[in-house]
């Protein structure tokens, strides 16, 4: 129980989190762009978020936002890991209560 409470306090009230994947893509224009005509394209950062039912949302990220998005993604994974640990402890508690 103490371990569960300690994990719950560590989760706190996270506000700087985001779910998804940060991708680097190359955008190519079909016509009128010399850079794309040379085959180089334009680098772009995208936060890709998957939703139930196969829906996908992509948000363009400015280069100066990259570090912030990476930090928020790391925060999300940390909170998710802590919640999973709490769930495992609760499963053990439920199993113990059922056996009694």
KEKE-3310 file (N, C-alpha, C; in steps of 0.2 Angstrom, whole numbers, plus 5000, padded with zeros to 4 digits):
npx = (5004:5010:5020:5012:5005:5016:5020:5009:5009:5020:5016:5007:5000:5002:5006:5013:5014:5013:5006:5011:5021:5036:5041:5052:5050:5050:5045:5039:5036:5025:5027:5035:5045:5062:5071:5064:5063:5076:5076:5079:5069:5060:5064:5054:5046:5035:5022:5014:4999:4990:4973:4960:4951:4959:4961:4971:4981:4991:5003:5011:5027:5037:5055:5061:5053:5056:5064:5056:5044:5050:5054:5041:5035:5044:5040:5027:5029:5035:5025:5016:5022:5023:5009:5006:5014:5007:4995:4999:5002:4990:4983:4989:4985:4971:4971:4976:4966:4955:4959:4958)
npy = (4994:5006:5008:5009:5021:5030:5030:5035:5048:5052:5053:5064:5079:5079:5091:5094:5085:5074:5064:5052:5051:5058:5063:5064:5071:5072:5085:5087:5097:5097:5105:5119:5122:5124:5117:5105:5100:5096:5085:5086:5091:5097:5097:5092:5092:5082:5079:5064:5057:5043:5037:5027:5016:5018:5031:5045:5059:5073:5084:5099:5103:5116:5119:5125:5120:5107:5101:5104:5096:5083:5082:5083:5071:5062:5064:5059:5046:5042:5045:5036:5024:5024:5023:5011:5003:5006:5000:4986:4984:4986:4975:4964:4967:4965:4951:4946:4950:4942:4929:4929)
npz = (5000:5004:4994:4983:4986:4986:4973:4967:4972:4965:4952:4953:4946:4931:4919:4908:4897:4882:4871:4858:4843:4838:4822:4809:4793:4775:4765:4749:4735:4721:4710:4704:4713:4716:4724:4727:4715:4712:4720:4733:4743:4758:4775:4789:4805:4813:4825:4828:4831:4836:4836:4843:4832:4820:4817:4814:4819:4814:4819:4814:4819:4824:4822:4834:4844:4846:4856:4867:4864:4864:4877:4883:4878:4884:4898:4897:4895:4906:4916:4912:4914:4928:4931:4926:4935:4947:4944:4943:4956:4962:4956:4962:4975:4974:4971:4982:4991:4986:4989:5002)
capx = (5000:5014:5023:5007:5004:5022:5020:5003:5011:5025:5012:5005:4996:5006:5002:5018:5014:5010:5006:5012:5028:5039:5044:5055:5048:5053:5040:5041:5031:5024:5029:5037:5050:5068:5074:5061:5065:5083:5076:5081:5064:5060:5063:5048:5045:5028:5020:5009:4995:4985:4967:4956:4948:4963:4962:4978:4982:4998:5003:5018:5031:5043:5061:5062:5048:5058:5066:5050:5040:5054:5053:5034:5035:5047:5036:5021:5031:5037:5019:5013:5026:5021:5003:5007:5017:5002:4990:5002:5001:4982:4981:4992:4981:4965:4972:4977:4959:4951:4962:4956)
capy = (5000:5012:5008:5012:5028:5034:5030:5040:5055:5054:5055:5071:5082:5081:5095:5095:5078:5074:5057:5052:5050:5064:5060:5069:5069:5077:5087:5088:5100:5094:5109:5126:5122:5121:5113:5099:5098:5093:5079:5087:5092:5101:5093:5094:5088:5081:5075:5059:5054:5038:5036:5021:5016:5019:5038:5048:5066:5075:5091:5101:5106:5120:5117:5127:5116:5100:5100:5104:5090:5077:5082:5081:5064:5058:5064:5055:5039:5041:5044:5029:5018:5024:5021:5003:5000:5006:4994:4980:4983:4985:4968:4960:4968:4962:4944:4944:4950:4937:4923:4929)
capz = (5000:5004:4988:4978:4987:4984:4965:4965:4973:4960:4946:4954:4941:4926:4914:4902:4894:4876:4868:4851:4841:4834:4816:4804:4787:4770:4761:4742:4731:4715:4704:4705:4718:4713:4729:4726:4708:4713:4724:4740:4748:4764:4781:4793:4811:4814:4830:4825:4837:4834:4840:4841:4825:4815:4815:4815:4818:4813:4821:4812:4825:4822:4825:4841:4848:4846:4863:4872:4862:4866:4885:4885:4876:4890:4903:4896:4896:4914:4919:4909:4917:4935:4931:4925:4941:4952:4942:4945:4963:4963:4954:4968:4981:4972:4971:4990:4994:4984:4992:5009)
cpx = (5004:5018:5018:5005:5010:5022:5014:5005:5016:5022:5010:5000:5000:5002:5007:5019:5011:5011:5007:5019:5030:5043:5047:5053:5051:5047:5042:5035:5031:5027:5031:5042:5057:5072:5071:5062:5072:5082:5077:5075:5065:5059:5058:5048:5037:5027:5014:5006:4990:4979:4964:4952:4952:4964:4969:4978:4989:4998:5010:5021:5037:5049:5063:5058:5051:5060:5060:5045:5044:5053:5046:5033:5038:5043:5030:5023:5033:5030:5015:5016:5024:5014:5002:5009:5011:4996:4993:5001:4994:4980:4983:4987:4974:4966:4973:4970:4955:4953:4959:4949)
cpy = (5006:5013:5011:5019:5033:5035:5035:5047:5057:5056:5062:5073:5084:5085:5096:5088:5079:5066:5057:5050:5056:5061:5066:5067:5074:5078:5089:5091:5097:5098:5116:5127:5119:5116:5106:5096:5094:5087:5080:5088:5096:5097:5096:5089:5088:5077:5070:5056:5049:5037:5030:5022:5018:5026:5040:5055:5068:5082:5093:5105:5110:5118:5119:5124:5109:5098:5099:5098:5084:5077:5080:5074:5060:5058:5060:5048:5037:5040:5038:5023:5018:5022:5013:5000:5000:5001:4987:4979:4982:4978:4963:4961:4964:4954:4942:4944:4945:4930:4923:4928)
cpz = (5000:4998:4983:4980:4985:4976:4963:4966:4968:4954:4947:4949:4935:4920:4908:4900:4887:4874:4861:4849:4837:4828:4812:4797:4782:4766:4754:4738:4724:4709:4707:4711:4716:4718:4728:4720:4708:4717:4731:4745:4754:4770:4785:4799:4812:4821:4828:4831:4834:4839:4838:4835:4819:4813:4817:4814:4818:4815:4818:4818:4822:4826:4832:4846:4849:4853:4868:4870:4865:4874:4887:4883:4882:4896:4903:4897:4903:4917:4918:4913:4925:4936:4930:4932:4946:4950:4944:4952:4965:4961:4959:4974:4980:4973:4978:4993:4992:4987:4999:5009)
residu = (UNK:UNK:UNK:UNK:UNK:UNK:UNK:UNK:UNK:UNK:UNK:UNK:UNK:UNK:UNK:UNK:UNK:UNK:UNK:UNK:UNK:UNK:UNK:UNK:UNK:UNK:UNK:UNK:UNK:UNK:UNK:UNK:UNK:UNK:UNK:UNK:UNK:UNK:UNK:UNK:UNK:UNK:UNK:UNK:UNK:UNK:UNK:UNK:UNK:UNK:UNK:UNK:UNK:UNK:UNK:UNK:UNK:UNK:UNK:UNK:UNK:UNK:UNK:UNK:UNK:UNK:UNK:UNK:UNK:UNK:UNK:UNK:UNK:UNK:UNK:UNK:UNK:UNK:UNK:UNK:UNK:UNK:UNK:UNK:UNK:UNK:UNK:UNK:UNK:UNK:UNK:UNK:UNK:UNK:UNK:UNK:UNK:UNK:UNK:UNK)
# end
